[in-house]
Amino acid sequence: MGMGKEMKFKIAGRATFVVRITLLVGIVSVLFMTSIFSVSPSPAAKTVSASTGNVNLAGAATIRVDYSLDVTVKCPKEAVKGSVTNWQVTINNGRATILVDVAGQTFSETASLALGRNVDVDVATGVKAFFLVTASNGIGISGPATSDADSFDFTSEGTKNFHISISDQAEIGDTVSISMPVYATINAGLKIDLLILKREITSTKLGTFSTSPVIGESMSVVERITQEFSFNLEGNTIVWIFAVSVFGGAIGASYYMKRKGGPKIELAQGMVGILGGLIVLVCLFLPWITVGGSQISGLEMGEVFAQLIDVQILTATTLFILLFALLIILGSFLHIGGYHIGKELIAKASGLTLFLTVVIALALSAVPLEELPLSLEANLWICIFGAILGLIGPKLAKS
């Protein structure tokens, strides 16, 4: 009877330990996810604006639209001569202050006015003004470089990509300046909107208006790109703190279970699994490819594939790898605690990670150089190694 109670207390103690460790890993993981996405550096959006001035709508009303957009440009700051650099321009967050004068009465409204969307604004009882805005931007280059695009049309909010090629004749220290003026084309009209009568009164193109300020970026021609390794803890501090904390926690958990008489082989398997999961996790925040002067991290690769193949769902590819890395770590803690589900979780999450990373490596290797000149970084292969380590962990056994 005494031995039965002792066994129950041991099982309860082990269960309590594993639950605590699982909760700890879960809480730290949530904090890690929210922190990493909030501190990850990204280009700041710049606001551009234009005004139509007062425009008469066929004598029915006078309209004035003060329109604003956010423009974000993602580009390298350095490039080597003869290289091709990848640039992205994103236009979004359209908004407007609208003033409508109808029969001597002035109505004012501030509304979200996204590109490409028909937006109705109430200006009087039974009368609505409707608006449709599209945008375009030009691309001007000063310096020893050429662009594969002269302009883009934005019929809806989104991102456009283009490439800047640095001349082979460029000299070290040269500066390439890119100007991107943005133009807003605004259409407007009035309509009657009553239960018994719905009819358009008038509609017209108010015009195409230059926004200000003009967006400009520049990059320097250098002998070689400055490598920004994450060991500098620049922008990825939370990743390293998380990795060190988890690994330290794993060592502590293993020591605790060893003192409680836990099987040494399970502790070794769990530690190898945690190491593999952490390698995958950290590698996701390191550069996987270099395109011209731009380094693209593993976590950004899903977006690259989505743009190359034009399939939006691919943006989630590397986010799934991030999820699997966290599951490998969680499964390893469960395995150290003696739960069989932990071993299965490590094996399945590691297998899926290995599959996705190998597919990404093969896909990148198959991209024609003339379409997208890129070089693979060692971090991608280290990530594959981490996935293999996760697969090996649960199968470790002494002969």
Secondary structure, DSSP 8 states (H G I E B T S, - for coil): -HHHHHHHHHHHHHHHHHHHHHHHHHHHHHHHHHHHHHHS-----EEEEEE---EEETTTEEEEEEEEEEEEEE--SEE-TT-EEEEEEEEEEEEEEEEEEETTEEEEEEEE--TT--EEEEEETTEEEEEEEEEEEE-EEESSEEES-SEEEESSSEEEEEEEEE-TT--TT-EEEEEE-EEEEEEEEEEEE-SS-EEEEEEEEEEEEE-BS-EEEEEEE-SS-----GGG-SS-HHHHHHHHHHHHHHHHHHHHHHHTT--HHHHHHHHHHHHHHHHHHHHTTSEEEEETTEEEEGGGHHHHHHHHHT-GGGGGHHHHHHHHHHHHHHHHHHHHTT-HHHHHHHHHHHHHHHHHHHHHHHHHHTS-TTT---EE-HHHHHHHHHHHHHHHGGG----
